[in-house]
Amino acid sequence: MTEIIEINSAPEIYVMEYDGNYYLVRGAQYLDDILFGKEPLGFPVLIKSVKTWEEVLNNWENTGGSMPWILNPGIVERMERDNRKLASDNFNA
């Protein structure tokens, strides 16, 4: 079972679920490790459900003007299983 930890600071990787899709809003430098990694990541991952697209954009690290990466739900499931999942109701980048 995944451990849930409350946090007050920015995680290395931040994924937001909106309207049934998962978006990588922080941690693009770890994208290869997220997509192809066979080992768990060495740090916690924040995965949060939000109600508006604006919340996704407000927390997005905005790397070069592109849109947030959309992640396959299977990858998010692996991240939740293999890494500590963090929970926060008030996190904002």
C-alpha positions in Angstrom: 0.0 0.0 0.0 1.2 3.5 -0.8 2.4 5.7 2.0 0.6 9.1 2.1 2.7 12.0 3.6 1.5 15.6 4.1 4.1 18.1 2.7 4.7 21.9 2.9 7.4 22.2 0.2 7.8 21.6 -3.5 8.5 18.0 -4.5 10.9 16.9 -7.3 8.0 15.5 -9.4 4.5 16.8 -9.4 1.6 15.2 -11.3 -1.9 16.6 -11.5 -4.9 14.5 -12.5 -7.6 16.6 -14.3 -10.6 15.3 -16.2 -9.3 11.7 -16.2 -5.8 12.6 -17.5 -2.5 12.9 -15.7 -0.2 15.9 -16.4 3.5 16.2 -15.4 3.6 19.8 -14.2 7.0 19.7 -12.5 10.0 17.4 -13.0 10.4 17.4 -16.8 14.1 16.8 -16.3 13.2 13.3 -14.9 10.9 12.4 -17.9 13.2 9.6 -19.2 13.3 8.1 -15.7 9.6 8.4 -15.3 8.8 6.9 -18.7 11.4 4.2 -19.0 12.8 3.7 -15.5 12.9 0.2 -14.2 13.9 1.2 -10.7 11.8 3.4 -8.3 12.7 7.1 -8.3 14.9 8.2 -5.4 12.5 10.7 -4.1 8.8 11.3 -3.4 6.3 12.1 -6.0 3.3 14.4 -5.5 0.1 13.2 -7.4 -3.0 15.4 -6.9 -6.4 15.5 -8.4 -7.7 19.0 -9.3 -11.0 20.3 -10.6 -9.9 22.9 -13.2 -7.5 23.2 -16.0 -6.3 26.5 -14.6 -5.0 24.6 -11.5 -2.9 22.5 -13.8 -1.5 25.6 -15.6 -0.9 27.5 -12.4 1.3 24.8 -11.1 3.1 24.0 -14.3 6.8 24.8 -14.4 6.4 26.1 -18.0 9.5 24.7 -19.7 10.0 26.6 -22.9 6.4 27.5 -23.6 5.2 24.0 -24.3 2.2 22.4 -22.6 2.5 20.0 -19.6 3.3 16.4 -20.6 0.4 14.0 -20.4 1.3 10.7 -18.8 -0.2 7.3 -19.4 -2.3 6.1 -16.4 -0.1 3.0 -16.3 3.0 5.1 -15.7 1.3 7.0 -12.9 0.1 3.7 -11.4 3.8 2.5 -11.4 4.9 5.7 -9.9 2.4 5.4 -7.1 3.3 1.8 -6.4 7.1 2.2 -6.6 7.6 5.6 -4.9 6.3 7.4 -1.9 3.2 9.3 -2.8 2.7 12.7 -1.2 -0.6 14.4 -0.5 -1.3 18.1 -0.2 -4.5 20.2 -0.4 -2.7 23.6 -0.6 0.4 23.1 -2.7 1.0 25.8 -5.3 4.3 26.3 -7.3 
